[in-house]
Amino acid sequence: MSTKLRFIFDLHQHQLENYPKSDCLTAKINGKWESYSIHEFLDTANQLSLGLLKLGLKKGDKIGIVSNNRPEWHICDLAMLQIGIINVPIYPTITEKDYEYILNEAEVKLVFVSDEDLFEKLNNVKASVGSLDYIYAFNELSDCASWKTLLEDASDITEINNIKSTLVPEELATLIYTSGTTGNPKGVMLSHTNLVENVIASRKRLPCDEHSKGLSFLPLCHVLERMVTYMYIYTGVSIYYAESLENIGENLKEIKPQLFTTVPRLLEKIYDKIVAKGRELTGLKRALFFWALDLGLEYDVKGKSLLYKFQLFIANKIIFNKWREALGNNCLAVASGSAALQPRLARVFLAAQIPIMEGYGLTETSPVIAVNCAENDGVRIGTVGRPIENVEVKIAEDGEILVKGPNVMIGYYKNESATKEAFNEDGFLHTGDIGEIVEGQYLRITDRKKEMFKTSGGKYIAPQVMENKLKESLFIEQIMVIGENRKHTSALIQPAFEILLEWCKRNNIETSSMEDILNNELVISRFQKEIDNYNETFAQFEQIKQFRLTPNLWTVDAGELTPTLKLRRKIILEKYKTQINDIYGNPEGED
């Protein structure tokens, strides 16, 4: 690592010295995009650091941030880091019970919230959190103090510099609680070194420079978005914060970013909307749309025939150009993480000259382990690319991916046993993922080790691989493959309700009751057709023998999904116990 770039706050100084941006951080305020320059960013952070110190906070204390993405998030983050305060970012979408658990375990003394709703949630648990003395809001609220009241004159920052001189880059910088598919979340301890090393190594995989803009909309409490925005700061990329998930389409067209991060679920929704619009076309326009789509689904980075390349050139001129326009027409790279990307989506977007680059990592690895890259033959569809520099990856005998490198966490907070369990005797981190190395250098993820199960016939099932394939169906929004210790595999399916309702109307099926729709024989038959189609791609012992449709949207708030949109399998199994018993004929054991 560069001797200058040892701490996260060194990345900010690097921008000041090399790319003095006037639009370092930009958000839409009252309908107008307003920016902090890098000078204003650093000065405001200094003011806040001094205010926190005046309040009595000191090195080693914990402060939480519960907020949407906005300039204040990064200002508060920097203000904490440079005086040795530990940033504990928390999802805005979790329950009050989860807030209470995290705030108590981390002994958080102060929380910054963005708005009235989050203030109410945090205020409701304040009495149950002995350490929590203060709540400050970014929005102006009548019943909560503004973060601006903490700002002090920063004409003399000697106190800040004195504290900086006592910090060690290997010490704890941030405590990130994993979303937790089972049980309570674990606090992942990351140092300045962990994140800075990951920034510098990952930067080589993205075609960004000081002339680029990045749109930020994945939650900053998620380590991927946070690390990427640090990388933006380091490279002089201007950060623009999306107004909301609902406004992403409009913001993309306004900002025309070169870069943004995403999750596969969002790409799936974009693709489904594009296909739905294509279905509304008629005549030649419809024929051309699906001709181009079929071409895209055949795309291969290793190349195709000259005829294919010519046809794809035409498709890009007349069809795919509209896709690019919808994303601002400027995309150089779209980093996809958090879950597996369907290979067909990678194919069609890459064919459309929208460079989706799938990567892989964990909160515990700060996070990037490997990522595809458009340069140097760095893309392989169906893989997560080559491991980044300084990260050592090896495959254990049971197929688990093991990782070692400067990006690997310090450990789990207040959990020595879990920390010890996470590493093998050679110091490699157990990722919990099963994978393989393809062509001697590209990493492919095949499943989650803990989520694999065995049928009563002794056959191992990798549910994520099957679920990812089955979600290619326009009719399937979410699916969970089940069958542990049973004779056969089955599935719980949350339909894509919009698609289903549109199909019902076309087929004269009454749509006033979702329960009636899902019990309709024609509807069940239509889903059976989808299952039969995908079953052909699975081994005999993997094939879905039965399924049940669920009437409710699987959401974070309802508990079926984590904040990063992964399935909470234990909760889904419990919630739909009746349907599972209906499939297998008895509450437990053999069917």
C-alpha positions as CSV (number, residue, x, y, z in Angstrom):
1,M,0.0,0.0,0.0
2,S,1.1,3.5,-0.7
3,T,2.6,5.1,2.4
4,K,0.3,8.1,1.9
5,L,-2.9,6.0,1.6
6,R,-3.1,4.2,4.9
7,F,-6.4,5.4,6.3
8,I,-9.8,5.9,4.8
9,F,-9.5,9.6,5.3
10,D,-6.3,9.6,3.2
11,L,-8.5,8.9,0.2
12,H,-10.4,12.2,0.7
13,Q,-7.1,14.0,1.0
14,H,-5.9,12.3,-2.2
15,Q,-8.9,13.8,-4.0
16,L,-8.3,17.3,-2.6
17,E,-4.7,17.2,-3.8
18,N,-5.2,15.6,-7.2
19,Y,-8.8,16.2,-8.3
20,P,-10.3,19.2,-6.5
21,K,-13.9,18.6,-7.5
22,S,-16.6,21.1,-7.4
23,D,-19.2,18.4,-7.4
24,C,-17.7,15.8,-5.1
25,L,-21.0,15.0,-3.5
26,T,-24.3,16.0,-5.1
27,A,-28.0,15.4,-4.2
28,K,-31.3,16.8,-5.3
29,I,-32.7,19.3,-2.8
30,N,-36.1,20.8,-3.5
31,G,-36.0,19.7,-7.1
32,K,-32.5,21.0,-7.8
33,W,-29.1,19.2,-7.9
34,E,-26.8,20.8,-5.2
35,S,-23.2,19.9,-4.7
36,Y,-20.5,19.9,-2.0
37,S,-17.1,20.6,-3.4
38,I,-14.2,18.5,-1.9
39,H,-13.2,21.6,0.1
40,E,-16.7,22.0,1.5
41,F,-16.9,18.3,2.2
42,L,-13.7,18.2,4.2
43,D,-14.4,21.5,6.0
44,T,-17.9,20.4,7.1
45,A,-16.5,17.0,8.3
46,N,-13.9,18.9,10.3
47,Q,-16.6,21.1,11.8
48,L,-18.6,18.0,12.8
49,S,-15.5,16.2,14.2
50,L,-14.9,19.1,16.5
51,G,-18.6,19.2,17.5
52,L,-18.6,15.5,18.4
53,L,-15.5,16.0,20.5
54,K,-17.1,19.0,22.3
55,L,-20.1,16.7,23.0
56,G,-17.8,14.4,24.9
57,L,-17.4,11.7,22.4
58,K,-13.9,10.2,22.1
59,K,-11.7,7.8,20.2
60,G,-13.2,4.2,20.3
61,D,-16.8,5.3,20.8
62,K,-19.5,4.1,18.4
63,I,-21.9,6.2,16.4
64,G,-24.7,4.8,14.2
65,I,-26.0,6.1,10.9
66,V,-29.5,5.1,9.8
67,S,-30.2,6.9,6.6
68,N,-30.8,6.9,2.9
69,N,-27.8,7.8,0.7
70,R,-27.0,11.5,0.8
71,P,-24.0,13.8,1.3
72,E,-24.5,13.9,5.1
73,W,-23.8,10.2,5.3
74,H,-20.3,10.6,3.9
75,I,-19.7,13.8,5.9
76,C,-20.6,12.1,9.2
77,D,-18.5,9.0,8.2
78,L,-15.4,11.1,7.6
79,A,-16.0,13.2,10.7
80,M,-16.0,10.0,12.8
81,L,-13.1,8.2,11.1
82,Q,-10.6,11.0,11.4
83,I,-11.1,11.2,15.2
84,G,-11.1,7.4,15.8
85,I,-14.8,7.1,16.3
86,I,-16.3,3.8,15.0
87,N,-19.0,4.1,12.4
88,V,-21.8,1.6,12.8
89,P,-24.0,1.9,9.7
90,I,-27.4,0.3,10.0
91,Y,-30.1,-0.5,7.4
92,P,-33.1,1.8,7.5
93,T,-35.4,-1.2,6.7
94,I,-34.8,-3.5,9.8
95,T,-37.2,-3.9,12.7
96,E,-37.1,-2.0,16.0
97,K,-36.0,-5.3,17.7
98,D,-33.0,-5.5,15.4
99,Y,-32.1,-1.9,16.1
100,E,-32.3,-2.6,19.8
101,Y,-30.0,-5.6,19.5
102,I,-27.4,-3.9,17.3
103,L,-27.3,-0.6,19.3
104,N,-26.9,-2.5,22.6
105,E,-24.3,-4.9,21.4
106,A,-22.2,-2.2,19.8
107,E,-22.8,0.2,22.7
108,V,-23.7,3.0,20.3
109,K,-23.7,6.5,22.0
110,L,-25.2,8.6,19.2
111,V,-27.3,7.9,16.1
112,F,-27.7,10.0,13.0
113,V,-31.1,9.5,11.3
114,S,-32.3,10.9,8.0
115,D,-36.0,11.5,8.6
116,E,-39.1,11.5,10.8
117,D,-40.0,7.8,10.4
118,L,-36.5,6.6,11.3
119,F,-36.3,9.1,14.2
120,E,-39.5,7.5,15.6
121,K,-38.1,4.0,15.2
122,L,-34.9,4.9,17.0
123,N,-36.6,7.0,19.6
124,N,-38.9,4.1,20.4
125,V,-35.9,1.9,21.3
126,K,-33.8,4.6,23.0
127,A,-35.0,3.8,26.5
128,S,-33.9,0.2,26.0
129,V,-30.4,1.1,24.9
130,G,-28.4,2.1,27.9
131,S,-25.5,3.6,25.9
132,L,-27.6,5.7,23.6
133,D,-27.5,9.4,24.7
134,Y,-28.2,11.3,21.5
135,I,-30.2,11.2,18.2
136,Y,-29.6,13.8,15.5
137,A,-31.5,14.2,12.2
138,F,-30.4,15.2,8.7
139,N,-33.8,16.5,7.8
140,E,-35.2,19.4,9.8
141,L,-37.6,17.9,12.3
142,S,-39.7,19.6,15.0
143,D,-38.9,16.9,17.7
144,C,-35.3,16.0,16.9
145,A,-32.1,18.1,17.0
146,S,-30.5,18.8,13.7
147,W,-27.0,17.5,12.9
148,K,-26.0,21.0,12.0
149,T,-26.3,22.1,15.6
150,L,-23.1,20.0,16.2
151,L,-21.0,22.0,13.7
152,E,-18.2,24.0,15.3
153,D,-15.8,26.5,13.8
154,A,-13.0,24.6,12.1
155,S,-10.4,27.3,11.5
156,D,-8.1,25.4,13.9
157,I,-8.0,21.7,13.5
158,T,-5.1,20.9,15.7
159,E,-7.2,18.7,17.9
160,I,-8.2,16.6,14.9
161,N,-4.7,16.3,13.7
162,N,-3.4,15.3,17.1
163,I,-6.0,12.4,17.3
164,K,-5.1,11.4,13.7
165,S,-1.5,11.0,14.7
166,T,-2.5,8.4,17.4
167,L,-4.5,6.2,15.0
168,V,-3.3,2.9,13.6
169,P,-4.5,1.7,10.2
170,E,-5.0,-1.9,11.4
171,E,-7.3,-0.8,14.1
172,L,-11.1,-1.0,14.0
173,A,-12.7,1.7,11.7
174,T,-16.2,0.4,11.2
175,L,-18.5,-2.2,12.6
176,I,-20.9,-3.6,9.9
177,Y,-23.7,-5.9,11.0
178,T,-24.5,-8.6,8.4
179,S,-28.1,-8.8,7.4
180,G,-28.3,-12.4,8.8
181,T,-30.3,-15.0,7.0
182,T,-30.6,-16.9,10.4
183,G,-30.4,-15.7,13.9
184,N,-29.0,-12.3,15.2
185,P,-26.7,-10.3,12.9
186,K,-23.0,-10.5,13.5
187,G,-20.8,-7.4,13.8
188,V,-18.0,-7.6,11.2
189,M,-15.0,-5.6,12.3
190,L,-13.2,-3.8,9.4
191,S,-10.1,-1.7,9.7
192,H,-8.9,1.2,7.6
193,T,-6.4,-1.2,6.0
194,N,-9.1,-3.6,5.0
195,L,-11.1,-1.0,3.1
196,V,-8.2,1.0,1.7
197,E,-6.5,-2.1,0.3
198,N,-9.8,-3.2,-1.3
199,V,-10.3,0.3,-2.8
200,I,-6.9,0.4,-4.4
201,A,-7.0,-3.2,-5.8
202,S,-10.6,-2.9,-7.0
203,R,-10.0,0.4,-8.7
204,K,-7.9,-1.4,-11.4
205,R,-11.1,-3.2,-12.5
206,L,-13.2,-0.2,-13.2
207,P,-12.8,2.2,-16.1
208,C,-13.3,5.4,-14.0
209,D,-11.4,8.6,-13.8
210,E,-11.9,12.2,-12.5
211,H,-14.2,13.0,-15.5
212,S,-16.7,10.3,-14.5
213,K,-19.9,10.5,-12.5
214,G,-21.2,7.6,-10.3
215,L,-24.8,7.2,-9.3
216,S,-25.2,6.0,-5.7
217,F,-28.4,4.2,-4.8
218,L,-27.5,0.8,-3.1
219,P,-27.6,1.4,0.7
220,L,-24.4,2.9,2.0
221,C,-24.7,0.7,5.0
222,H,-23.9,-2.2,2.6
223,V,-20.2,-2.6,2.3
224,L,-20.2,-2.9,-1.5
225,E,-21.7,0.6,-2.1
226,R,-19.6,2.0,0.7
227,M,-16.3,0.7,-0.7
228,V,-17.2,1.7,-4.2
229,T,-18.0,5.3,-3.1
230,Y,-14.6,5.4,-1.3
231,M,-13.1,4.3,-4.7
232,Y,-15.0,7.2,-6.3
233,I,-13.5,9.6,-3.8
234,Y,-10.1,8.2,-4.4
235,T,-10.3,8.5,-8.2
236,G,-12.1,11.8,-8.3
237,V,-15.4,10.4,-9.6
238,S,-18.3,12.7,-8.8
239,I,-20.9,11.0,-6.5
240,Y,-24.5,11.7,-7.3
241,Y,-27.1,10.3,-4.9
242,A,-30.4,8.9,-6.4
243,E,-33.5,10.4,-4.9
244,S,-35.0,7.0,-4.3
245,L,-35.4,3.6,-5.9
246,E,-38.5,4.8,-7.6
247,N,-36.6,7.7,-9.2
248,I,-33.6,5.8,-10.4
249,G,-34.8,5.8,-14.0
250,E,-35.3,9.5,-14.1
251,N,-32.0,10.2,-12.2
252,L,-30.1,8.0,-14.7
253,K,-31.4,10.1,-17.6
254,E,-30.6,13.4,-15.8
255,I,-27.1,12.5,-14.5
256,K,-26.0,10.2,-17.3
257,P,-23.5,8.4,-15.1
258,Q,-20.6,6.3,-16.3
259,L,-20.7,4.1,-13.2
260,F,-23.1,2.6,-10.7
261,T,-23.5,-0.5,-8.6
262,T,-26.6,-2.7,-8.6
263,V,-28.0,-6.0,-7.4
264,P,-29.2,-8.8,-9.7
265,R,-32.8,-8.4,-8.5
266,L,-32.9,-4.8,-9.9
267,L,-31.5,-6.0,-13.3
268,E,-34.1,-8.7,-13.4
269,K,-36.8,-6.2,-12.9
270,I,-35.4,-3.9,-15.6
271,Y,-35.2,-6.8,-18.0
272,D,-38.7,-8.0,-17.2
273,K,-40.1,-4.5,-17.8
274,I,-38.2,-4.3,-21.1
275,V,-39.7,-7.6,-22.2
276,A,-43.2,-6.6,-21.0
277,K,-43.0,-3.5,-23.2
278,G,-41.7,-5.6,-26.1
279,R,-44.8,-7.8,-25.7
280,E,-47.0,-4.7,-26.1
281,L,-45.6,-4.0,-29.6
282,T,-47.2,-5.3,-32.7
283,G,-46.2,-6.2,-36.2
284,L,-42.7,-5.5,-37.5
285,K,-41.7,-3.6,-34.3
286,R,-42.5,-6.6,-32.1
287,A,-40.7,-9.0,-34.5
288,L,-37.6,-6.8,-34.5
289,F,-37.6,-6.5,-30.7
290,F,-37.7,-10.2,-30.1
291,W,-35.2,-10.9,-32.9
292,A,-32.8,-8.6,-31.2
293,L,-33.6,-10.1,-27.8
294,D,-32.9,-13.6,-29.0
295,L,-29.6,-12.4,-30.5
296,G,-28.6,-10.9,-27.2
297,L,-29.4,-14.1,-25.3
298,E,-26.9,-16.0,-27.6
299,Y,-24.1,-13.5,-26.9
300,D,-20.7,-14.9,-26.0
301,V,-17.7,-12.8,-25.0
302,K,-15.4,-15.4,-26.8
303,G,-16.9,-14.3,-30.1
304,K,-19.4,-15.5,-32.6
305,S,-19.6,-15.7,-36.4
306,L,-19.2,-12.7,-38.7
307,L,-22.9,-13.0,-39.5
308,Y,-23.9,-12.9,-35.8
309,K,-21.6,-9.8,-35.3
310,F,-23.3,-8.0,-38.2
311,Q,-26.8,-8.9,-36.9
312,L,-25.8,-7.7,-33.4
313,F,-24.5,-4.4,-34.9
314,I,-27.9,-3.8,-36.5
315,A,-29.7,-4.8,-33.3
316,N,-27.6,-2.3,-31.3
317,K,-28.5,0.4,-33.8
318,I,-32.3,-0.1,-33.9
319,I,-33.3,-1.8,-30.6
320,F,-30.6,-1.9,-27.9
321,N,-29.8,1.8,-28.3
322,K,-33.0,2.6,-26.5
323,W,-31.9,0.4,-23.6
324,R,-28.7,2.4,-23.3
325,E,-30.6,5.7,-23.5
326,A,-32.7,4.6,-20.5
327,L,-29.5,4.2,-18.5
328,G,-28.2,7.7,-19.5
329,N,-26.3,6.4,-22.6
330,N,-22.9,6.8,-20.8
331,C,-22.4,3.6,-18.9
332,L,-18.8,2.4,-18.8
333,A,-19.3,-0.2,-16.1
334,V,-22.2,-1.5,-13.9
335,A,-20.9,-3.5,-11.0
336,S,-23.3,-6.3,-9.9
337,G,-22.9,-7.9,-6.5
338,S,-24.7,-9.2,-3.4
339,A,-26.2,-12.3,-5.2
340,A,-25.7,-14.5,-8.3
341,L,-26.5,-12.8,-11.6
342,Q,-28.4,-14.9,-14.1
343,P,-26.1,-15.7,-17.1
344,R,-28.8,-14.8,-19.5
345,L,-29.0,-11.3,-18.1
346,A,-25.2,-10.9,-18.4
347,R,-25.4,-12.1,-22.0
348,V,-28.2,-9.8,-23.1
349,F,-26.9,-6.6,-21.4
350,L,-23.4,-7.2,-22.6
351,A,-24.8,-7.7,-26.1
352,A,-26.6,-4.4,-25.7
353,Q,-23.3,-2.7,-24.9
354,I,-24.3,-2.2,-21.3
355,P,-21.2,-3.5,-19.5
356,I,-22.6,-5.5,-16.5
357,M,-19.6,-6.7,-14.5
358,E,-20.5,-9.3,-12.0
359,G,-18.3,-9.5,-8.9
360,Y,-18.2,-11.5,-5.6
361,G,-17.3,-10.7,-2.1
362,L,-18.5,-10.7,1.5
363,T,-18.9,-8.1,4.2
364,E,-16.0,-10.0,5.9
365,T,-13.7,-9.2,2.9
366,S,-14.4,-5.5,2.6
367,P,-16.0,-6.8,0.2
368,V,-14.5,-7.6,-3.2
369,I,-12.8,-10.9,-3.7
370,A,-13.2,-11.2,-7.5
371,V,-14.8,-9.2,-10.3
372,N,-15.2,-9.3,-14.0
373,C,-13.4,-6.5,-16.0
374,A,-13.9,-5.4,-19.6
375,E,-10.1,-5.1,-20.2
376,N,-7.5,-7.9,-20.6
377,D,-10.0,-10.6,-21.5
378,G,-11.4,-10.2,-18.0
379,V,-15.1,-11.2,-18.6
380,R,-16.4,-14.7,-18.4
381,I,-20.2,-15.0,-18.3
382,G,-21.4,-17.2,-15.4
383,T,-18.3,-16.4,-13.4
384,V,-17.4,-13.6,-11.0
385,G,-14.1,-12.9,-12.9
386,R,-10.6,-13.1,-11.6
387,P,-9.6,-12.6,-8.0
388,I,-8.3,-9.1,-7.4
389,E,-4.7,-8.3,-6.7
390,N,-3.4,-9.3,-3.2
391,V,-6.3,-11.6,-2.6
392,E,-5.5,-15.3,-2.5
393,V,-8.3,-17.7,-3.3
394,K,-8.2,-21.5,-3.0
395,I,-10.9,-24.2,-3.2
396,A,-11.1,-26.6,-0.2
397,E,-11.6,-30.4,-0.7
398,D,-15.3,-30.0,-0.1
399,G,-15.5,-27.2,-2.7
400,E,-15.7,-24.3,-0.3
401,I,-14.0,-21.1,-1.4
402,L,-11.3,-20.0,1.0
403,V,-9.8,-16.5,1.0
404,K,-6.8,-14.7,2.5
405,G,-5.6,-11.1,2.0
406,P,-5.3,-7.6,3.5
407,N,-9.0,-7.1,2.9
408,V,-10.1,-9.8,5.3
409,M,-11.8,-8.7,8.5
410,I,-10.3,-8.4,11.9
411,G,-13.0,-10.7,13.2
412,Y,-16.6,-10.7,14.6
413,Y,-17.3,-8.2,17.4
414,K,-17.6,-9.7,20.9
415,N,-17.7,-13.2,19.3
416,E,-14.4,-15.0,19.6
417,S,-15.9,-18.4,18.9
418,A,-17.4,-17.3,15.6
419,T,-14.2,-15.5,14.7
420,K,-12.2,-18.7,15.4
421,E,-14.7,-20.8,13.4
422,A,-14.4,-18.4,10.4
423,F,-10.7,-19.2,9.8
424,N,-8.9,-22.4,9.1
425,E,-5.5,-23.3,10.6
426,D,-3.7,-21.6,7.7
427,G,-5.4,-18.3,8.3
428,F,-7.8,-18.6,5.3
429,L,-11.4,-17.3,5.8
430,H,-14.2,-19.8,5.2
431,T,-16.6,-17.9,2.8
432,G,-19.4,-20.4,3.2
433,D,-19.7,-20.5,-0.6
434,I,-19.0,-23.4,-2.9
435,G,-17.1,-22.7,-6.1
436,E,-14.6,-23.7,-8.7
437,I,-11.8,-22.1,-10.8
438,V,-12.6,-22.0,-14.5
439,E,-10.0,-21.9,-17.2
440,G,-7.4,-21.7,-14.5
441,Q,-8.2,-18.2,-13.4
442,Y,-12.0,-17.2,-13.3
443,L,-13.9,-17.9,-10.2
444,R,-17.4,-19.5,-10.4
445,I,-19.8,-19.6,-7.5
446,T,-22.0,-22.7,-7.5
447,D,-23.9,-22.5,-4.1
448,R,-24.0,-21.5,-0.5
449,K,-22.5,-24.4,1.6
450,K,-25.0,-24.0,4.4
451,E,-28.0,-23.9,2.1
452,M,-27.2,-27.1,0.3
453,F,-29.3,-30.0,1.5
454,K,-29.7,-33.7,1.1
455,T,-32.9,-35.5,0.1
456,S,-33.9,-38.7,1.9
457,G,-32.4,-40.6,-1.0
458,G,-29.0,-39.2,-0.2
459,K,-28.8,-36.8,-3.2
460,Y,-27.3,-33.3,-2.6
461,I,-29.3,-30.3,-3.8
462,A,-27.8,-26.9,-4.5
463,P,-31.0,-24.7,-4.2
464,Q,-29.5,-21.4,-5.2
465,V,-28.4,-22.6,-8.6
466,M,-31.9,-24.0,-9.3
467,E,-33.6,-20.9,-7.9
468,N,-31.5,-18.6,-10.1
469,K,-32.4,-20.6,-13.2
470,L,-36.2,-20.8,-12.3
471,K,-36.3,-17.0,-11.8
472,E,-35.6,-16.6,-15.5
473,S,-39.4,-17.2,-15.9
474,L,-41.3,-14.0,-16.3
475,F,-44.0,-15.6,-14.0
476,I,-41.7,-16.2,-11.1
477,E,-40.7,-13.3,-8.9
478,Q,-39.2,-15.3,-6.0
479,I,-38.8,-19.0,-5.4
480,M,-37.4,-21.3,-2.7
481,V,-36.5,-24.8,-3.4
482,I,-37.2,-27.2,-0.5
483,G,-36.8,-30.9,0.2
484,E,-34.3,-31.5,2.9
485,N,-34.7,-35.2,4.2
486,R,-37.6,-35.6,1.8
487,K,-38.0,-38.0,-1.1
488,H,-38.2,-35.2,-3.7
489,T,-37.6,-31.5,-4.2
490,S,-40.5,-29.1,-4.3
491,A,-40.8,-25.3,-4.4
492,L,-42.6,-22.3,-2.8
493,I,-43.2,-19.7,-5.5
494,Q,-44.1,-16.0,-5.1
495,P,-45.6,-15.2,-8.5
496,A,-44.6,-12.0,-10.5
497,F,-48.1,-10.5,-9.7
498,E,-48.1,-7.9,-12.5
499,I,-47.3,-10.5,-15.2
500,L,-49.8,-13.0,-13.7
501,L,-52.6,-10.4,-13.5
502,E,-52.0,-9.3,-17.1
503,W,-52.1,-13.0,-18.2
504,C,-55.3,-13.6,-16.3
505,K,-57.0,-10.7,-18.0
506,R,-56.0,-12.0,-21.4
507,N,-57.4,-15.4,-20.5
508,N,-60.6,-14.1,-19.0
509,I,-59.8,-15.2,-15.5
510,E,-61.5,-13.2,-12.7
511,T,-58.8,-11.1,-10.9
512,S,-60.7,-9.7,-7.9
513,S,-59.2,-12.2,-5.4
514,M,-55.5,-13.3,-5.4
515,E,-56.4,-16.4,-3.4
516,D,-58.9,-17.4,-6.1
517,I,-56.4,-16.7,-8.8
518,L,-53.7,-18.9,-7.3
519,N,-56.2,-21.8,-6.8
520,N,-57.4,-21.5,-10.4
521,E,-56.6,-24.7,-12.4
522,L,-55.6,-22.7,-15.5
523,V,-53.1,-20.6,-13.4
524,I,-51.7,-23.7,-11.7
525,S,-51.4,-25.3,-15.1
526,R,-49.5,-22.3,-16.5
527,F,-47.0,-22.4,-13.7
528,Q,-46.6,-26.2,-14.1
529,K,-45.7,-25.5,-17.7
530,E,-42.9,-23.1,-16.5
531,I,-41.7,-25.7,-14.0
532,D,-41.7,-28.5,-16.6
533,N,-39.7,-26.3,-19.0
534,Y,-37.0,-25.6,-16.5
535,N,-37.0,-29.2,-15.1
536,E,-35.5,-30.3,-18.4
537,T,-32.3,-28.4,-17.4
538,F,-32.0,-30.2,-14.1
539,A,-30.8,-33.7,-13.2
540,Q,-33.6,-36.2,-12.5
541,F,-33.1,-36.1,-8.7
542,E,-33.2,-32.3,-8.7
543,Q,-36.4,-31.8,-10.6
544,I,-39.3,-30.0,-8.9
545,K,-42.1,-32.5,-8.4
546,Q,-44.6,-30.2,-6.7
547,F,-45.0,-26.5,-5.9
548,R,-47.2,-24.1,-4.1
549,L,-48.0,-20.5,-5.0
550,T,-47.9,-18.0,-2.2
551,P,-50.4,-15.0,-2.2
552,N,-48.1,-12.4,-0.6
553,L,-45.2,-10.4,-1.8
554,W,-42.0,-11.6,-0.2
555,T,-40.4,-8.4,1.3
556,V,-37.8,-7.2,3.8
557,D,-40.5,-5.7,6.1
558,A,-42.5,-9.0,6.1
559,G,-39.3,-10.9,7.0
560,E,-38.9,-13.2,4.0
561,L,-36.0,-11.2,2.6
562,T,-32.8,-9.8,4.1
563,P,-32.1,-6.1,3.4
564,T,-29.8,-7.3,0.6
565,L,-32.8,-9.3,-0.8
566,K,-31.5,-12.8,0.0
567,L,-34.1,-15.4,1.1
568,R,-34.5,-15.9,4.9
569,R,-35.1,-19.6,4.5
570,K,-35.9,-20.4,8.1
571,I,-38.6,-17.7,8.2
572,I,-40.1,-18.8,4.9
573,L,-40.2,-22.4,6.0
574,E,-42.0,-21.4,9.1
575,K,-44.4,-19.0,7.5
576,Y,-45.5,-21.4,4.8
577,K,-45.5,-24.6,7.0
578,T,-49.1,-25.4,6.0
579,Q,-48.3,-25.4,2.3
580,I,-45.2,-27.5,2.9
581,N,-47.2,-30.0,4.9
582,D,-49.7,-30.0,2.1
583,I,-47.0,-31.0,-0.4
584,Y,-45.4,-33.7,1.7
585,G,-48.4,-35.0,3.5
586,N,-47.3,-34.7,7.1
587,P,-45.7,-32.2,9.4
588,E,-42.2,-33.7,9.6
589,G,-40.0,-36.5,8.3
590,E,-40.7,-38.8,5.4
591,D,-43.4,-38.1,2.9
